[in-house]
Amino acid sequence: MLNFTKISLIMTMFIILEGGVFAEDDIAIDKNAAKEFASLPDGVGFPEGITANPKSGDIYVSTFDFSRNNKLLRFSKNGMLLAQKDFAGTPLLGLDFNVQDDKVYICNPAALVGGQSKIQRIDADFDETTPVEDVAVIPIIGAPPDRLMGNPDGSQDRIIFGNNAAAPNALRLDSFGNLFVSDSFQGAIFRIEDVQNCTSCTMTVVKHDELLATAGFPPFGANGMALSADEEVLYVANTGDDRILMLDLETAHLEVFTESINGADGLALDNAGLLWVAANQADSIFVLNENGRVIAKLGEFLGIRSDGSTRGLLFPASLVISGKWVFVTNLALPLTPTMGDEPEEYISKYTVSRIKIP
């Protein structure tokens, strides 16, 4: 549990805590927890994926931009831009760092722009001339089976999933070098075994299930992932369903871990066994205990600065824990069809935030 200290009781439901945090119904809340860590270069927008080099503390960020050139960016642990690699018109999604080969692994969902979706990798100390290596092509396995939803009157609704484009969204490496890949549109979890020692790697299906797809909003199913400490359970966010799922990697049994996390996206598990969730539609980071209960809500959208950047969090997409900090990308992606009604439409300078772990 979070180690906050009570100072005074203001009213029955609100308690002021150390550092300006307060608790409501046993949930620690700090609206000002997210501070700016780094700004993206001018003309580069929509930061989505993020990972960290545990040796150097470098932070890597990918962009998900359908209208501009996309980049893989490398920042120092102090937020200084060190390098950028151009991916032109191909938007990028999740990242993960492999300590066994010192490479950054990349979700390239090129099928969304008419190409072939794949997993790629690049040297940790890359610059603009470093080549990008293709690791594996995402197989086309189609949409998952229909979902039957029970109603209170005993009837059932049927959801038919039709989207079968390959959309690799997030990555998670285990301690053996096996790489798990979530596919948001095909409703699947794939695995590449011993990924650092293979080229043109084979991807196997771990789970292809209706719980991993969505008919909700935003229209992304299986997304962020986190491994339990014993690496027996894979937690998977379903963004459109506002759920966190729990996949038993031995039996392949999949079930709901918790509900009603608005836009559950990136996941990370800390050393205390707490699950950190980027809730992109709530503009906040939620912290869950081992039972799936929310015990902290950190950061929120606090407006737009005069330079066009986000104050606080805006559409937080992915997060990574590095040292005593949680780093978060502010994707700030407009999604509604009506123009002028979203703060994301007014962002002109894109940022990465960080939250100090209590």
SULCOR-V965535 format. One record per run of one state. SS is the DSSP state (H for helix, E for strand, - for the rest). FROM is the first residue (numbers start at 1). TO is the last residue. Records with the same first field share a line. If there is no record, write none. Layout:
SS = FROM-TO, FROM-TO
//
This chain:
- = 1-5, 12-13, 21-21, 25-26, 31-34, 40-46, 53-58, 64-69, 76-80, 89-91, 99-102, 109-109, 114-117, 124-132, 138-146, 151-155, 160-167, 174-178, 184-187, 193-194, 198-203, 209-209, 213-221, 228-232, 239-242, 249-253, 259-263, 270-274, 280-283, 289-293, 299-300, 305-309, 313-315, 323-324, 331-342, 347-350, 357-358
E = 6-11, 14-17, 22-24, 27-30, 35-39, 47-52, 59-63, 70-75, 81-88, 92-98, 103-108, 118-123, 133-137, 147-150, 156-159, 168-173, 179-183, 188-192, 204-208, 222-227, 233-238, 243-248, 254-258, 264-269, 275-279, 284-288, 294-298, 301-304, 310-312, 316-322, 325-330, 351-356
H = 18-20, 110-113, 195-197, 210-212, 343-346
//
